[in-house]
Amino acid sequence: MTAIGWHGRRRLGPVVAEYPSRFAGFLNAALTESPDAATAARSDKVAQTLISTSIGIKHEVTTREAFLERLATAIELIMD
């Protein structure tokens, strides 16, 4: 980890470490409630895949709009 990354994490405290698991929990809960039984059954795997995808996208784009567009495409691909 870079010095900047380490200092940023230190300043932000536990929120940085807790965010991925909280986000996964929100995604998993939403997917579990899906009317599509197949999606609900694999909600944990879909949530983890979307998290991994979002991490990769974050490193490839420079704007929030580009990030959201790419993530929306990923969601469409996974949910079809």
Phi, psi and omega in degrees: 000141180287162178298322179296315178299318180295315180295321178298315178296321180296318180290321182281342178074209187291345182301325180294318181285328184278336186305310182302318181288325177294316179298317178299319179297316178296314179298313182299317179297317180295318182290326179298327180276004181299140176291344178275113184300324180294320178293315180300321182292332181248026186302320181296316179294320178295316179300313180296322179293319178294323177296313179298319178297316181296325177296315179296316180299319182305327182275352183253343184245164182243352179232156177297320181299316179295320178299310182296322178297313180293320179293322177299320177298316179298318180296316178301316181295318182288323186277346178283000000 
